[in-house]
Amino acid sequence: MTVRLAHGSEKVQHMIRTCVFEPVEEIVTEHLIGPTWQVADLIEEVVSRSSGRGHPAAEVIRDDGSAVTLGTDGDGAILVWTDSLGGSYHSVGDGSGGLLVYDHFGSWSEAPRDWQVPIAHAIEAVENFVVHGTPATERVMFQPD
């Protein structure tokens, strides 16, 4: 996909695929997304679904094989980033309390709260990943798994 910028230059944007588990039907839905404004819609879709395992995770995959998985309990979120070389990293939060529980494609999943970031910061990080190939931002940092 080619995006024409306001000043006339062109920017080639990678194809981005999303995967979300549908907990009621127990199937994975996949979509191609374009502009970053759709990331917030994706997160809204995830938060609107739930099962006994929590809200489903959303995975955003670039054509180079890198991916970001977002797990949420509806308030906070954790991010797991796999770079194009297979390195795995998780978001770094403030470490406040308990476990964050979410549905990772049909499996009960738990993440320590010290991986949790505010949902708005997680959306910003996923948008950064869509545009620039890295989810790291000033507000969301990652450390290796």
Buried (B, 14 or more C-beta within 10 A) or exposed (E): EEEEEEEEEEEEBBEBBBBBBBBEEEEEEEEEBEEBEBBBEBBEBBBEBBBEBBBBBBBBBBEEEBBBBBBBBEEBBBBBBBBEEEEEBBBBBEEEEEEBBBBBBBEEBBBBBBBBBBBEBBBBBBBBBBBEEBBBBEEBBBEEE
